[in-house]
Amino acid sequence: MKLRTRVALAGAAVVAAALLVASLVLYPSVAAGLSGQHDGELVLAAGQAPRLLKTFKVTEEPLPVRPVSVGNTLLQFFPPPVEPGATGGFVPLTITDAEVAVGRSTPYFQDVTYDGARYRVYTAPLNEVDQALVRTAFPLDRDDETLGRLKLLLAALTSGGALIAGVGARLLAGRVLRPIGRLTEVVEHVTATRTLTAGGLDASGRDEVARLARSFTTMTGALNESLLAQRRLVADASHELRTPLTSLITNLELLGEGRGTADPQAPALVHEARAQAGELRVLVNDLVELARYGDTQIHIEDVRLDLVAERVLARARARAPHVRLRAELAECLVCADPDAVERAVANLVDNAIKWSPPGGEVLVRVDPTGTLSVADRGPGIAPKDLPFVFDRFYRAEAARALPGSGLGLAIVRQIAEAHEGTVRAEPLPQGVRLALSLPLAT
């Protein structure tokens, strides 16, 4: 069943239910209103009974016991004394009737059947005639006819209203659900073509359908960017892996030819092969780290950023004695993954060491605001390269002859984004400053 059909049926059901509830309230109200109106008429007729008797000119003669028709009302008089068990009326007289006649009981209503018809009967004492009784009655069959017509009218209104509501909802659903139909077509197109585009969707408006269209467009755009980034990563990784892998295979083939390890060039070939294998290991490790810190499910805790920087500097001094490492570390507590932060700081320091000349100085500073900066006095970064220093596999022309995978700073940015932090590069008169900002612990 189509959605617009279900909407039409739902609309018809709601309208039918509303009309049915209204009918169930209206019908008893009308019936109660008619009943109250007739009761009032019967009381009024009983109060006018003495005047009617004068009209009949029988006030001095025995009262007529047979019911007398006055318009829609029947009147019956019982002369004194009113004795229980007497017949001739709608129903035999009872002790209650006798007590009403003498004033010991209050007037009352009852429903009786007389000559095959139902009547509403009011029994009261007859004023101006001591200990006499009067009964006024109204045929209820006339109300049944009125209420029957009301039932048919309410049933017709309920059925007709539901039908009109269903047809109207069906027509309006086609217009209202048209954007959903377009969204369905786009989803089917994406499924069939594997193309993450959502062109043609109407995302204007503030209703839920427009919000859904905007969310879907944003989602497909993000997925498309992710897919393109994945393809670029695979292509760049393949390119970066191909060069050391080709050199490694060539050196191994040369070792396998001729005299093998007895060849005078064998040590040089082995050295080259080991260097190329090391490059492959670094590249593979960087790729693993890049994928790891791309996961948002990282372990978060309070971390002393200054202590992390101090540990990184201690290791860097041992392996890079040709560079002077200076630290200005203020106490700073951030909310982050300690392992990820340490890797990011190590990458920033290693990058500064790589670009520093012998005897150059690298300044590592930690501010209480949650920012760690690393400044070197190397050749700096060209303005055209500055926007791309944190991109994956991006290497400036001056860096292509140096060892490295081009992923170190990309890992830093990945870690910063995973922590909702930032990373930036600032050119200096001599060298460059790279800064990592992380959220402070609360």
C-alpha positions as CSV (number, residue, x, y, z in Angstrom):
1,M,0.0,0.0,0.0
2,K,1.4,3.4,-1.0
3,L,2.1,6.0,1.6
4,R,-0.3,8.5,0.2
5,T,-3.1,5.8,0.4
6,R,-2.2,5.2,4.0
7,V,-2.3,8.9,4.7
8,A,-5.7,9.1,3.1
9,L,-7.0,6.2,5.1
10,A,-5.6,7.7,8.3
11,G,-7.2,11.1,7.5
12,A,-10.6,9.4,6.8
13,A,-10.3,7.3,10.0
14,V,-9.5,10.4,12.1
15,V,-12.5,12.4,10.7
16,A,-14.8,9.4,11.0
17,A,-13.7,8.9,14.6
18,A,-14.2,12.6,15.4
19,L,-17.7,12.6,13.8
20,L,-18.6,9.4,15.5
21,V,-17.6,10.8,18.9
22,A,-19.6,14.0,18.1
23,S,-22.6,11.8,17.1
24,L,-22.4,9.8,20.3
25,V,-22.4,13.0,22.3
26,L,-25.1,14.8,20.2
27,Y,-27.6,12.0,20.0
28,P,-28.0,11.4,23.8
29,S,-28.0,15.2,24.2
30,V,-30.9,15.7,21.8
31,A,-32.8,12.7,23.3
32,A,-32.3,14.1,26.8
33,G,-33.4,17.5,25.5
34,L,-36.6,16.2,24.0
35,S,-37.3,14.2,27.1
36,G,-36.9,17.3,29.3
37,Q,-39.0,19.4,26.9
38,H,-41.8,16.9,27.0
39,D,-41.6,16.6,30.8
40,G,-42.0,20.4,31.0
41,E,-45.0,20.3,28.7
42,L,-46.6,17.6,30.8
43,V,-46.1,19.6,34.0
44,L,-47.5,22.6,32.3
45,A,-50.5,20.7,31.0
46,A,-51.2,19.3,34.5
47,G,-51.1,22.9,35.9
48,Q,-53.6,24.0,33.2
49,A,-56.0,21.1,33.8
50,P,-58.5,23.1,35.9
51,R,-58.8,25.7,33.2
52,L,-59.3,22.9,30.7
53,L,-62.0,21.4,32.9
54,K,-63.9,24.8,32.7
55,T,-63.5,24.6,29.0
56,F,-65.1,21.1,29.0
57,K,-67.8,22.6,31.4
58,V,-67.7,19.6,33.6
59,T,-66.3,21.1,36.8
60,E,-69.6,20.6,38.6
61,E,-70.2,17.1,37.1
62,P,-68.3,13.9,37.6
63,L,-64.8,14.2,36.1
64,P,-64.1,12.2,32.8
65,V,-62.0,9.2,33.5
66,R,-61.4,8.3,29.8
67,P,-58.2,10.0,28.5
68,V,-58.9,13.3,26.6
69,S,-56.7,14.4,23.8
70,V,-55.5,18.0,23.9
71,G,-53.2,18.6,21.0
72,N,-50.3,16.2,21.4
73,T,-51.1,15.6,25.1
74,L,-53.5,13.2,26.6
75,L,-55.3,14.1,29.9
76,Q,-57.0,11.8,32.3
77,F,-58.9,12.9,35.5
78,F,-59.6,10.8,38.5
79,P,-62.4,12.3,40.8
80,P,-62.1,11.8,44.6
81,P,-61.8,9.5,46.3
82,V,-58.8,8.0,44.5
83,E,-58.7,4.4,45.4
84,P,-55.8,2.0,44.6
85,G,-56.6,-0.7,42.0
86,A,-59.1,1.3,40.0
87,T,-58.7,0.9,36.2
88,G,-59.8,2.9,33.3
89,G,-56.6,4.8,32.8
90,F,-53.2,4.1,31.4
91,V,-52.3,1.9,34.3
92,P,-54.3,0.9,37.4
93,L,-54.1,3.3,40.3
94,T,-51.7,2.5,43.0
95,I,-51.2,3.5,46.7
96,T,-48.7,6.1,45.4
97,D,-51.4,7.7,43.2
98,A,-53.8,7.9,46.2
99,E,-51.1,9.6,48.3
100,V,-50.3,12.0,45.5
101,A,-54.1,12.9,45.3
102,V,-54.2,13.8,49.0
103,G,-50.8,15.5,49.0
104,R,-48.8,13.0,50.9
105,S,-46.5,12.2,47.9
106,T,-45.0,14.4,45.3
107,P,-46.0,14.2,41.6
108,Y,-43.9,11.7,39.5
109,F,-43.2,10.6,36.0
110,Q,-43.4,7.1,34.5
111,D,-43.2,5.4,31.1
112,V,-46.2,3.1,30.2
113,T,-47.7,1.4,27.2
114,Y,-51.2,2.2,26.2
115,D,-53.1,0.8,23.2
116,G,-49.8,-0.5,21.8
117,A,-48.0,2.9,22.1
118,R,-45.5,4.1,24.6
119,Y,-46.3,7.1,26.6
120,R,-44.5,9.4,29.1
121,V,-47.0,9.9,31.9
122,Y,-47.0,12.6,34.6
123,T,-49.2,12.1,37.7
124,A,-50.1,15.1,39.9
125,P,-53.0,16.3,42.2
126,L,-55.7,18.2,40.4
127,N,-55.8,21.8,41.7
128,E,-59.1,23.3,42.7
129,V,-60.6,19.8,43.1
130,D,-59.8,18.4,46.5
131,Q,-58.2,14.9,46.5
132,A,-58.6,14.6,42.7
133,L,-55.9,13.3,40.5
134,V,-54.8,14.3,37.0
135,R,-52.5,12.4,34.6
136,T,-50.9,14.0,31.5
137,A,-49.2,11.8,28.8
138,F,-47.2,12.3,25.7
139,P,-46.6,9.6,23.0
140,L,-43.0,8.7,22.8
141,D,-43.3,7.1,19.4
142,R,-43.1,10.6,17.9
143,D,-39.7,11.1,19.5
144,D,-38.6,7.8,18.1
145,E,-39.4,9.0,14.7
146,T,-37.4,12.2,15.2
147,L,-34.5,10.4,16.8
148,G,-34.5,7.9,14.0
149,R,-34.2,10.6,11.4
150,L,-31.4,12.1,13.5
151,K,-29.6,8.7,13.6
152,L,-29.8,8.5,9.8
153,L,-28.5,12.1,9.5
154,L,-25.6,11.5,11.8
155,A,-24.7,8.3,10.1
156,A,-24.8,10.0,6.7
157,L,-22.7,12.9,8.0
158,T,-20.1,10.5,9.5
159,S,-19.9,8.4,6.4
160,G,-19.9,11.4,4.0
161,G,-17.4,13.3,6.1
162,A,-15.0,10.3,6.2
163,L,-15.3,9.8,2.5
164,I,-14.7,13.5,1.7
165,A,-11.8,13.6,4.2
166,G,-10.2,10.5,2.6
167,V,-10.5,11.9,-0.9
168,G,-9.2,15.2,0.2
169,A,-6.3,13.7,2.1
170,R,-5.5,11.5,-0.9
171,L,-5.3,14.5,-3.2
172,L,-3.3,16.6,-0.7
173,A,-1.0,13.7,0.1
174,G,0.2,13.6,-3.4
175,R,1.4,17.2,-3.2
176,V,2.7,17.0,0.4
177,L,4.6,13.7,-0.2
178,R,6.1,14.8,-3.5
179,P,9.4,15.7,-1.9
180,I,9.6,12.3,-0.3
181,G,9.0,10.7,-3.6
182,R,11.8,12.7,-5.1
183,L,14.0,11.7,-2.1
184,T,13.2,8.1,-2.8
185,E,14.2,8.5,-6.4
186,V,17.5,10.0,-5.4
187,V,18.1,7.2,-2.9
188,E,17.4,4.6,-5.6
189,H,19.7,6.4,-8.0
190,V,22.5,6.4,-5.4
191,T,21.9,2.7,-4.8
192,A,21.9,1.8,-8.5
193,T,24.8,4.0,-9.6
194,R,26.9,4.2,-6.4
195,T,27.2,7.9,-7.1
196,L,26.8,9.9,-3.9
197,T,25.0,12.9,-5.3
198,A,21.7,14.3,-4.1
199,G,21.0,16.8,-6.8
200,G,17.5,17.9,-7.5
201,L,16.2,17.8,-3.9
202,D,14.2,20.7,-2.7
203,A,15.7,21.6,0.6
204,S,13.8,24.9,1.0
205,G,11.3,25.4,3.8
206,R,11.2,24.6,7.5
207,D,9.1,21.5,7.7
208,E,10.3,18.0,8.5
209,V,10.5,17.0,4.8
210,A,12.8,19.9,4.0
211,R,14.9,19.1,7.0
212,L,15.2,15.5,5.9
213,A,16.2,16.7,2.4
214,R,18.9,19.0,3.8
215,S,20.2,16.2,6.2
216,F,20.3,13.7,3.3
217,T,22.1,16.1,1.1
218,T,24.6,16.9,3.8
219,M,25.1,13.2,4.6
220,T,25.6,12.2,0.9
221,G,28.1,15.1,0.5
222,A,30.0,14.0,3.6
223,L,30.0,10.4,2.4
224,N,31.2,11.5,-1.1
225,E,34.0,13.5,0.5
226,S,34.9,10.6,2.6
227,L,34.9,8.3,-0.4
228,L,37.0,10.7,-2.4
229,A,39.4,11.1,0.5
230,Q,39.7,7.3,0.8
231,R,40.4,7.0,-2.9
232,R,43.0,9.7,-2.7
233,L,44.6,8.0,0.3
234,V,44.8,4.7,-1.5
235,A,46.2,6.3,-4.6
236,D,48.8,8.4,-2.6
237,A,49.7,5.4,-0.4
238,S,50.2,3.3,-3.5
239,H,52.4,5.9,-5.0
240,E,54.4,6.3,-1.9
241,L,54.8,2.6,-1.4
242,R,55.8,1.9,-5.0
243,T,59.1,3.8,-4.9
244,P,60.7,2.1,-1.8
245,L,59.2,-1.2,-2.7
246,T,60.6,-1.1,-6.3
247,S,64.0,-0.1,-5.0
248,L,63.9,-2.9,-2.4
249,I,63.0,-5.5,-5.0
250,T,65.7,-4.2,-7.4
251,N,68.4,-4.4,-4.7
252,L,67.2,-7.9,-3.7
253,E,67.3,-9.0,-7.4
254,L,70.8,-7.7,-7.7
255,L,71.8,-9.6,-4.6
256,G,70.3,-12.7,-6.1
257,E,72.3,-12.4,-9.3
258,G,75.9,-13.3,-9.8
259,R,78.0,-13.8,-6.7
260,G,75.3,-12.8,-4.2
261,T,76.6,-11.7,-0.9
262,A,80.2,-12.3,-2.1
263,D,79.8,-9.4,-4.5
264,P,81.8,-6.4,-3.3
265,Q,78.7,-4.2,-3.8
266,A,76.6,-6.5,-1.6
267,P,77.1,-4.5,1.7
268,A,75.9,-1.3,-0.1
269,L,72.9,-3.1,-1.6
270,V,72.0,-4.6,1.8
271,H,72.3,-1.2,3.4
272,E,70.1,0.4,0.7
273,A,67.6,-2.5,1.1
274,R,67.5,-2.0,4.9
275,A,66.9,1.7,4.5
276,Q,64.1,1.1,2.0
277,A,62.5,-1.5,4.3
278,G,62.7,1.1,7.1
279,E,60.9,3.6,4.9
280,L,58.2,1.1,4.2
281,R,57.9,0.3,7.9
282,V,57.6,4.0,8.8
283,L,55.0,4.5,6.0
284,V,52.9,1.5,7.1
285,N,53.0,2.6,10.7
286,D,52.0,6.1,9.8
287,L,49.1,4.7,7.8
288,V,48.0,2.6,10.7
289,E,48.2,5.6,13.1
290,L,46.3,7.8,10.6
291,A,43.5,5.2,10.5
292,R,43.6,4.8,14.3
293,Y,43.2,8.5,15.1
294,G,40.5,8.9,12.5
295,D,38.3,6.9,14.9
296,T,36.2,9.2,17.1
297,Q,36.0,6.5,19.8
298,I,39.2,7.5,21.6
299,H,39.9,7.3,25.3
300,I,39.5,10.7,26.9
301,E,41.0,11.7,30.3
302,D,42.7,14.7,32.0
303,V,46.2,15.0,30.7
304,R,49.1,17.3,31.8
305,L,50.2,18.7,28.4
306,D,53.4,20.1,29.8
307,L,54.5,16.6,31.2
308,V,53.7,15.0,27.9
309,A,55.9,17.6,26.1
310,E,58.7,17.0,28.7
311,R,58.7,13.2,28.0
312,V,58.8,13.8,24.2
313,L,61.7,16.3,24.5
314,A,63.7,13.8,26.7
315,R,63.5,11.2,24.0
316,A,64.2,13.7,21.2
317,R,67.4,15.0,22.9
318,A,68.8,11.5,23.0
319,R,68.4,10.9,19.3
320,A,69.0,14.4,17.9
321,P,72.0,15.8,19.8
322,H,72.8,18.1,16.8
323,V,69.8,20.3,17.6
324,R,69.3,22.4,20.7
325,L,65.9,21.8,22.2
326,R,64.5,24.5,24.5
327,A,61.3,24.2,26.5
328,E,59.0,26.8,28.0
329,L,56.4,24.6,29.7
330,A,53.6,26.1,31.7
331,E,51.4,23.8,33.7
332,C,48.4,22.9,31.6
333,L,45.7,20.3,32.0
334,V,43.7,19.3,28.9
335,C,41.0,16.7,28.2
336,A,42.5,14.3,25.6
337,D,43.8,10.8,24.8
338,P,47.3,10.7,26.4
339,D,48.7,8.4,23.7
340,A,47.3,10.4,20.9
341,V,48.6,13.7,22.3
342,E,52.0,12.3,22.9
343,R,52.1,11.0,19.3
344,A,51.0,14.5,18.0
345,V,53.7,16.3,20.1
346,A,56.3,13.8,18.9
347,N,55.4,14.4,15.3
348,L,55.6,18.2,15.7
349,V,59.0,17.9,17.4
350,D,60.4,15.4,14.8
351,N,59.2,17.7,12.0
352,A,61.1,20.7,13.6
353,I,64.2,18.6,14.1
354,K,64.2,17.4,10.5
355,W,64.1,21.0,9.2
356,S,66.6,22.4,11.7
357,P,70.2,22.9,10.6
358,P,73.0,21.6,12.8
359,G,73.2,23.7,16.0
360,G,69.7,25.1,15.3
361,E,67.3,25.7,18.1
362,V,63.8,24.2,18.5
363,L,61.5,25.9,21.0
364,V,58.7,23.9,22.5
365,R,56.2,26.0,24.4
366,V,53.1,25.0,26.4
367,D,50.6,27.8,27.3
368,P,48.0,27.5,30.1
369,T,45.3,28.0,27.4
370,G,45.8,24.5,26.1
371,T,48.1,25.3,23.2
372,L,51.4,23.6,22.4
373,S,53.7,25.2,19.8
374,V,56.9,24.1,18.3
375,A,59.1,26.6,16.5
376,D,62.2,25.9,14.4
377,R,64.7,28.1,12.6
378,G,64.8,26.2,9.4
379,P,64.1,27.4,5.9
380,G,60.4,27.9,6.7
381,I,57.4,27.1,4.5
382,A,56.7,28.8,1.2
383,P,53.4,30.8,1.1
384,K,52.0,28.5,-1.6
385,D,52.7,25.4,0.6
386,L,51.4,26.9,3.8
387,P,47.7,25.9,3.4
388,F,48.6,22.2,2.6
389,V,51.2,21.4,5.2
390,F,48.7,19.2,7.2
391,D,47.3,17.4,4.1
392,R,48.0,13.7,3.7
393,F,51.1,12.9,1.6
394,Y,51.7,16.5,0.8
395,R,55.4,17.3,0.6
396,A,56.8,20.6,-0.6
397,E,59.4,20.6,-3.3
398,A,62.2,21.2,-0.8
399,A,61.1,18.2,1.3
400,R,60.9,15.6,-1.5
401,A,64.6,14.8,-1.2
402,L,64.3,14.3,2.6
403,P,63.1,11.0,4.2
404,G,59.6,10.8,5.5
405,S,56.1,9.7,4.4
406,G,54.3,13.0,4.4
407,L,51.9,11.8,7.0
408,G,53.3,13.1,10.2
409,L,51.6,16.5,10.2
410,A,48.4,14.9,8.7
411,I,48.3,12.6,11.8
412,V,48.6,15.7,14.0
413,R,45.6,17.3,12.3
414,Q,43.7,14.1,12.6
415,I,44.4,13.9,16.3
416,A,43.4,17.6,16.8
417,E,40.1,17.1,14.9
418,A,39.3,14.0,16.9
419,H,39.6,16.0,20.1
420,E,37.7,19.0,18.6
421,G,40.9,21.0,18.7
422,T,42.8,22.9,16.0
423,V,46.2,22.9,14.4
424,R,47.8,25.7,12.5
425,A,51.1,26.8,10.9
426,E,52.5,30.3,11.4
427,P,55.5,31.5,9.3
428,L,58.3,33.2,11.2
429,P,61.0,35.5,10.0
430,Q,63.2,32.4,10.2
431,G,61.5,29.1,10.3
432,V,57.9,28.2,11.1
433,R,55.8,27.7,14.2
434,L,53.3,24.8,14.4
435,A,50.7,25.1,17.1
436,L,48.3,22.4,18.5
437,S,45.3,23.6,20.6
438,L,43.3,21.2,22.7
439,P,40.2,21.7,24.9
440,L,41.0,22.4,28.6
441,A,39.9,20.0,31.3
442,T,36.9,21.2,33.2
